Amino acid sequence: MNLQHERIDTHCQALKLEGLMQRYRELAAEATSKDWSFLDYLEQSLASERDLRQVRSRQTNAFLNDRFIVISSHLALIRVFLTSFPVFPGQDLINPHLRNWISY
């Protein structure tokens, strides 16, 4: 590997620019073949970074949404469990701090 490529990779890692690190070589070759200006190359490089971040953001949001649904269903089961105990006169089995949380 070229020393310059190693330095660019190090800078990209430090700045958390994964999209740029993955595609700058490919984009540089395309820029040379299509005779792009430096600003065209920079624009395409930043666009590839933006695209990767958007994809990663969608994946993260989908993952968190799935986890939220699972947690919500578990909380619903806990509410049913906590309210299923019979309460005898004079005896409060449910913690008063939880009473507001489980009330419907």
Residue pairs with C-beta under 8 A, 6 or more apart in sequence:
5 25
8 21
8 24
9 21
11 17
12 18
12 20
12 21
12 24
13 21
17 49
18 49
18 52
19 48
19 49
19 50
19 51
19 52
19 53
20 45
20 46
20 48
20 49
22 48
22 52
23 45
23 48
24 45
27 41
27 44
27 45
27 48
28 41
30 36
30 44
31 40
31 41
31 44
36 44
79 101
79 102
82 94
82 98
82 102
83 94
83 102
85 93
85 94
87 93
87 94
94 102
